[in-house]
């Protein structure tokens, strides 16, 4: 839940499934979040500022939720944000 709150500003402008136009800059990184279902984060990516979403410089995390709402997180580095659904 805390992770969802941390990226709530990114999610508020989104349609379900993607936060394509929302960008956050923090610690010289940019972030993207992709949502599914009940506005839960499914993918979270960070990259250096100015990075293209197709560049293989992203760190992408996939969040999986069990029936109790608990999550597991898998991380892939040096990936393209646009390829996130094929990484896992």
C-alpha positions in Angstrom: 0.0 0.0 0.0 2.9 2.4 0.8 4.3 1.9 -2.7 1.0 2.7 -4.2 0.8 5.9 -2.2 4.3 6.8 -3.2 3.3 6.8 -6.9 -0.2 8.0 -6.4 0.5 11.3 -8.2 1.7 9.3 -11.2 -1.4 7.2 -11.2 -4.0 10.0 -10.9 -3.5 11.1 -14.4 -3.6 7.6 -15.8 -6.1 5.5 -17.5 -6.1 1.9 -16.3 -3.2 0.0 -17.8 -0.6 2.8 -18.4 0.8 5.9 -17.0 2.5 6.9 -20.2 2.6 10.7 -19.9 3.3 11.1 -16.2 7.0 11.6 -15.3 8.5 12.1 -11.9 12.1 13.3 -11.5 13.9 12.4 -8.3 17.5 11.7 -7.6 18.3 12.4 -11.2 16.1 9.5 -12.4 12.8 9.5 -14.3 10.0 7.0 -13.4 7.1 5.4 -15.1 4.4 3.3 -13.6 2.0 0.9 -15.3 -1.3 0.0 -13.6 -3.8 -2.8 -13.8 -7.0 -3.9 -12.1 -7.8 -1.9 -9.0 -5.2 0.8 -9.7 -2.4 -1.4 -8.4 1.1 -0.9 -9.8 2.1 -3.7 -12.1 5.4 -2.3 -13.5 7.7 0.4 -12.2 10.6 1.7 -14.2 13.4 4.2 -13.6 16.0 5.5 -15.9 18.4 8.5 -16.3 16.7 11.8 -17.2 16.2 12.2 -21.0 16.2 8.4 -21.6 13.9 7.2 -24.4 11.4 4.6 -23.4 12.9 2.4 -26.1 16.5 2.7 -24.7 17.9 -0.3 -22.8 18.9 1.8 -19.8 15.8 1.2 -17.7 15.5 -0.7 -14.4 12.1 -2.3 -14.5 10.3 -4.0 -11.6 7.3 -6.2 -11.9 4.9 -6.4 -8.9 2.8 -9.6 -8.4 -0.1 -9.6 -5.9 -1.4 -12.7 -4.2 -5.0 -13.2 -2.9 -4.1 -11.4 0.3 -2.8 -8.3 -1.4 0.8 -9.2 -0.6 3.4 -8.6 -3.4 6.5 -10.1 -4.8 8.9 -8.0 -6.8 11.2 -9.1 -9.7 13.7 -6.6 -11.1 15.4 -6.5 -14.5 18.1 -4.0 -15.3 19.3 -2.7 -18.7 15.9 -3.1 -20.2 13.6 -0.9 -22.4 10.4 0.4 -20.8 8.5 -0.3 -24.0 9.5 -4.0 -23.7 8.4 -4.4 -20.0 5.6 -7.0 -20.7 8.1 -9.3 -22.4 10.8 -9.2 -19.8 9.2 -11.5 -17.2 
